[in-house]
Amino acid sequence: MRSAPSYRANLPALILLVDDNRDGVIARRSVLEELGYTVASAASGFEALESVERQAFDLIVTDYKMAPMNGLELIRKLRERNFLNPIILLTGFADSLGLSAQDTGADIVIQKSANEVTNLVRNAKRLLTTPKKPPGSQPPRSRKAGNES
């Protein structure tokens, strides 16, 4: 199975997982690598910011509850540094704190639950799919001679 192409030519998409929970990183990494993505990890928001300075990531998946910098602070700092690629925020508190894409800076907020992996895979694939050109942006087709109206 091939992964969605990276914004970096024909390479597999490069995903950065940010979580201070080692077990969570291992589980998510194995699923994403099985789908063909290249995955790096960071154990803190500060480590993630350093990684982004060194490498171009196609997608960042970050946990919300981390210390000393939580996922919302990380997303804010990434956006301030003009990180324009998609970000997924994972949290067990989406519902109780009312976290959504509109108020977090993330492209997607995923509630941690039994469906977390399914939602992560589905949304990662969707966010990493290269946008198609809108219908009106295609160059006009040339008409064959003698078939003009």
N, C-alpha and C positions, 0 to 999 in steps of 0.2 A: 504494500500500500504506500502511495506517495503522499507526502505532506503538501500543504499549500506552499507555493513558491515564496521565497523570501523577496523582500523589496531589494535585496542585494543580488540581483541577477538571477542565475539559475540554481542557487544554493537552497538547501532546506531552510525554512524559517528558523530564526534564532530567537529563543524565548529565554527571558530572565525570570526565574522564580525567586521571590523574596519572602523569607519566612524564618523566624528564629526557632521554629520547631523542626528539628532535623528529620523526624519521621514523616511530617507532612511534605517536606521537600522531596524525600526519597520516593514516596508514593506517587506524587504528581509527576515527578521527573520520569519514572518508569512508564507511566501511561503515555506521556507526551513523546518520549523517545520511541516507544513502540509504534507510534503513528508517523515516525520519520522526522520529527522536529529535532533540531539541535538545541540542547537545554544547558544553560548555565545557572548557577544559584548564588545567592547572597544571603547571609545570616542576619543582616540588619539593613536598615534604610541607608546608613552611612556607607556600608559596603556596596550597596546597590548603586548609589550615586557615583562612587569611584568606578564601578564596572561600566556604567553608562558613558563616562568620560573616555574610557579606553576602547569601547566596542559599540557598534551600532546594532541595537536590538530591534527586532520586528514587533515584539510584544513583550510587555512586562505583566507578570501575575504577582500581585503582592497580597500578603495577609494584612488585616487591619490591626490586630492587637500584637504589637511588638514594642520593645523598649530599647533604647530611649526614644526612638522616633517611630511613631505609629504609621500605618499605611496611608492615612489621609495627609499627614505631613510630608511623607515621601512623594506622593502624587503632586502635591502643591509645589514642592521643590523641583520635581521633574518638569512640570508645566512651565514654571518660571524660567527654566533653562531651555525652553523651547523644544522639549521632547514631544513630538507630534504623533508618534505611532501609538497604537492602542494600548490601553492599560485595563487590566481586570483586577478588581478588588474582591478578595475573599474575606468573608466575615461571618461569625456566628451571631452578629448583632445587627444585621441589616434591618430586620423587622422592628426590634425593640428600640433602635436608635433612629429609625426612619432614614437609613442611608440609601441613596439612589444615585444613579449616574448623573442626574442633574445637579446634585449638591456636593459631589465628591471630587469631580474632575476625572473620574474613571469613565471608561466607555461602557463598562458592564460591572454591575455589582452582583456577586453570586453569594447567596446564603449558604453557609456550611450546613450540609444535611446529608442524608443517604443518597441524594441525587447530585451531590457536588461534582463528582468526576464526570458524570454524563453532561452536566451543564458546562463544565470547564471545557471539555472536548468540543462540544457543539459550538460554543461561543468562540473558542480559539480558532476553529476552522472558519467560522463566519468572518471574524475580524481579520484573518490573514489571507482571505481571498482577495486577489487583486481586483480592484473596482473595474467594472466594464465601462467602456465609453458610452455616454448617452446616445440614443439613436440619432439625434440631430448633428452629432459631431463627426459622423463618417463623411469622407469626401464623396461628392456626387459621382454617380456612375456615368461613364461616357456612353453615349448612345451610338449604336451601330449605324453606319452610313446607309441611307435609303430607308431607314426606319423612323425618321423624324416626323413629328406631327405638327 
